[in-house]
């Protein structure tokens, strides 16, 4: 996602119990290409279109011990200028925090909230300029 503005979706992440099957499906259906990154003790898969040179999202495996609690899903990330301020506004207007502020390496900070309608969304503050 090239140069999203604050308030726009900036990343999409597939959370699945079977990364290999997901990669095969999206490769055949959409032509996605993949690269893997070691992040701590896990492998994070980045995907891009067959004509793109920039990653547009990632694929994350649900840990085996949580697969009965977390269903496979897509998570959208919205770019915010200041995560703490945006999180406070979200809470003030009825959101609940599902995942508190978490650092994602040197890339940025994120939090996951549940809006008043029950929908989950991730808020992302980039640490890159």
SVG drawing of the C-alpha trace seen along z (x, -y; Angstrom):
<svg xmlns="http://www.w3.org/2000/svg" viewBox="-23 -12 37 39">
<polyline fill="none" stroke="black" stroke-width="0.4" points="0.0,0.0 1.8,-3.0 1.9,-6.1 -1.4,-5.8 -2.6,-9.0 -3.7,-9.1 -7.1,-7.5 -6.6,-5.2 -6.0,-1.4 -2.2,-0.8 -1.8,2.9 -3.9,6.1 -3.0,9.3 -4.3,12.8 -4.3,14.7 -4.7,18.5 -3.9,21.9 -2.5,23.0 -0.1,20.5 1.0,23.0 -2.6,23.7 -3.4,19.9 -0.3,19.1 -1.2,21.7 -4.8,20.5 -3.9,16.8 -1.0,17.6 -3.3,19.6 -6.3,17.2 -4.5,13.8 -1.0,14.5 0.5,13.3 4.2,13.7 5.8,14.2 8.8,13.6 9.4,14.8 10.8,12.8 12.0,14.2 10.3,12.2 11.3,13.5 10.5,17.2 8.0,17.1 8.0,16.7 6.0,13.8 5.0,14.1 4.8,10.9 2.8,10.8 2.8,8.7 1.0,8.8 2.7,10.4 3.4,7.0 4.2,5.2 7.6,4.7 6.3,3.6 4.6,5.8 0.9,5.1 0.2,7.3 1.2,10.3 0.2,13.7 0.5,14.9 0.0,18.4 -2.3,18.7 -0.3,20.5 -1.3,24.1 -2.5,23.6 -4.8,20.8 -6.4,22.2 -9.5,23.3 -9.9,19.7 -8.9,17.5 -10.8,18.1 -9.0,17.5 -9.6,13.9 -8.4,10.9 -7.3,7.8 -7.1,4.4 -4.7,1.8 -5.5,-1.9 -2.6,-4.4 -2.8,-6.9 -0.5,-9.8 -0.5,-9.2 -1.6,-5.8 -2.1,-6.7 -4.3,-9.7 -6.4,-7.7 -6.8,-4.9 -8.1,-7.3 -10.6,-8.7 -11.7,-5.2 -12.3,-4.3 -14.2,-7.6 -16.5,-6.8 -17.3,-3.2 -14.5,-1.0 -12.9,1.7 -9.2,2.6 -8.6,6.2 -4.8,5.9 -3.1,3.1 -0.3,1.0 2.3,3.4 5.6,2.7 6.2,4.4 10.0,4.4 11.4,1.1 8.4,0.7 5.7,-0.7 3.2,-0.3 -0.3,1.2 -3.3,1.8 -6.5,3.8 -9.9,2.4 -13.5,3.6 -15.7,0.8 -19.2,0.3 -20.7,2.5 -18.5,5.5 -16.0,5.2 -12.3,5.6 -9.8,3.2 -6.1,2.5 -4.7,-1.0 -1.1,-1.5 1.5,-4.2 4.6,-3.9 8.0,-4.5 9.4,-5.0 9.3,-8.4"/>
</svg>
